[in-house]
Amino acid sequence: MTSYADNQQKVPISPTLRKLSINGTASFPIKKHTSVRSICQVIAINIDVKFKTRLDRKNKVIVVTRIK
């Protein structure tokens, strides 16, 4: 899993999501949740994939899982 919380570096959203394999996950800071969800939709349209997102309020991250 690619995680912003683990390494405290800026992780680029779009390239990270494009590289995810099926059932792969990535997490980003919760304050970026609007951008993450928007980019998920754009990528899903462009390369025919599907993502599932969930907010982990305890760790203050949004977790993205590729499901297709």
N, C-alpha and C positions, 0 to 999 in steps of 0.2 A: 504494500500500500504506500502510495506517495502521500506524504503528510507534511503540511506546513508546521504543525504543532511539534513534530519530532525534531526538525532541524532548525527551526526559527529563521529560515531564509525565505526570500520571496520565490515562490514557485509560479511560473507562468501558467495561466489557466488553460488557454486554448491548446497549446502544444501538449500539455499534460493529459488533457481529456482525449485528444486525438490518438495518443499512444496507448490508451487503456485497452487491455484485452477484455474479452467477455468475462464477466464476474470480477474484473479488476476494480479496485477502489482508489480514490484519491480524496484528500481532505484539504480544505482551505479555511482561512479565518472566517468566522461567522459574519463579520462586517462586510465581506465580499459576496454574501449570498445572492444578492440581486444580479450581480455580474455573472456569477457562476451559473445560475439558472438560465439566464439569457444566452450565454455562450453554449450551454448544453442544447438548447433549442435550435440554435443556428447550426451547430455541428450535426445534430440529428437530421436536419433537413438536407444538408449538403452531402453527407456520406452514408445516409441510411443506417444509422445506429440508434439505440435507445438508451437513455440514462434514467436512473432512479436517484433522487436526492433525499437526504434527511438531515435535520438539524440536530446536532449533539450540543445541547445548551450547557451541559456540565463542562465539557472541554472547549466550548466556544468555537466549534468548527462546523462546517457543512461538509457532509460526506457524500460523494458521488460514486455510484456503482454503475458500470456499463452492463446492461442486461441483454443487449442484442448486438 
